[in-house]
Amino acid sequence: MPMIKRYTPNYVVKFKQTSTYCTCLSCKKSPPKTALVTQHWKNQQRESVSLRCESACRAVLLDPQAFMLDDSSLVTEENQVRQEFTAFEQALNQQCINLAIAPQPSFEESLFALGILVSKAESLDPQAGESLDALLNMAADLQALAENGQLQQQYILLPPVPEIQAKAFKTLGKKSFAFALPKLQKMALQMALSELSLLSPAQFAERHDEIKTVWQDSCTPYFAKHSHIWRNYLLYCLYHQPFSPTVSHRITDCYFELLADIYELKTLLAIALSSDIAMDEDSVIKIFTAFHQAGENQQETNPGKHDLGDKTNNLLNALALICL
């Protein structure tokens, strides 16, 4: 009899145990349990959460064991079973996850490798028999490049694309955030963000250098000590919305959306720190939560979250957003 595979990560279990007591801004507007979501993906049912809730965000980002899976199978009527994952889709999703958790490359190098894999996947015919082998060979090559240091050598050669970064700044500056922060800190952060949309090209270059310095000098050391935060976030994104060559958007478009979100989050964190907001777990969670609240609100009114240039160049645009 046909079966639907149900996945329940540890972060969902943990959230269910703690969400009753959540009093974050989102949960004051709606019951905490509404942050629980179920993603139906072909013949898979994926239990997850929305990061708009602080308790959910903590469960996802702060626990190194958040993605341990408790999986079970559900038997359903045949006419209820969705189309099954193809071998190509399964391989693409698994290899993306493997790159996300690989210990050898840095987080940014993992994003770079992910972009190469996505580009390769998009160039292949998912129905062709040889495509699966080509995809797996590319993933193995990327793992080998990471282990011997060659991936890093290629990554550092990525050219900057200031115009794409400038557009990302302006996009971030136009968003409306509900920060659960003390009044003075919230006002300082909102003012700093609103200035981003008004920068001239020369002002952008100067401001970008300032934010990049803050990121490298203060944010990078913090996340080096808490490396699971970004790894968990990437895993969450890959699990929550897996790449597929059969969806309406190209895989490179999905990759671009992911990288644009990460770039904006990094910028937001660096600006928060420069606005005298401490870089600690509580602040990080509040920043991620406010970002996803804004993202969900924007998705309701404008499904195309990011429009930073010619979509034919979305892979190159995304690579330009790997780091500040």
Beta strands, then each sheet from edge to edge (+ up, - down):
strand 1: 3-9
strand 2: 36-41
strand 3: 44-49
strand 4: 69-75
sheet 1: 2+ 3- 1- 4+
end
